[in-house]
Amino acid sequence: ARAGIVGMLPDLGNSLDDQELASASAFAVHQIRSQLQIKNNEEKSRVYGVTSPAPGDGKTSLIIAMGLSFAESGNRTLLVDLDFIGRGLSVHFGHTRSPSLADRLTESEEVAQLIHDTEFPGLSILPAGYGDDLRVSKLSPRSLEALLAPLRENYDTILVDTGPILGSVEAAFVAPQADGVLLVVGRGQFKPLIK
């Protein structure tokens, strides 16, 4: 579908005990990040949507690693959790009871109050709110544009985690608003789903 492969990651399984494999994985993430920075070397903010064909392909793990890589390279980086069902980023960073993001999509001042710094310098998160899975009807092209426009002014890189493209409303709205979309495909994924 005219999409290029930006990079490949080794399968880490459930453990990071193999330091050589963990190092290879970190290098692969940095390589993906560098490819995106080289391709888009203009001095302006970039928004990347991150999705997958189905749950369990590793998109949330990748977005966390990519966020760390962008932040380590000196970019002010924001992770936005728009996976209103899975909420993997929000859970990972301990924001399971955050106020509704869906209710505040068009209110830039209120959205700014929902952003949290992480323990990693240069990396912040905008969590999906508790109960946002019931408010997915509030998403629209206009509300996503209203959300992203002020964020672009404050961050160099914005990574937006969505639900799987085939089963979420969020991914369909984020893709046209983003400067690029990363489709994370797990090993052994069913080829027709990818297409």
Secondary structure, DSSP 8 states (H G I E B T S, - for coil): ------------TT----HHHHHHHHHHHHHHHHHHHHHT-SSS-EEEEEE-SSTTSSHHHHHHHHHHHHHHTT--EEEEEE-TTT-HHHHHTT-TT---SGGGTT-HHHHHHH-EE-SSTTEEEE---TTGGG-GGG--HHHHHHHHHHHHHH-SEEEEEE--TTT-HHHHHHHHHSSEEEE---TT--HHHH-
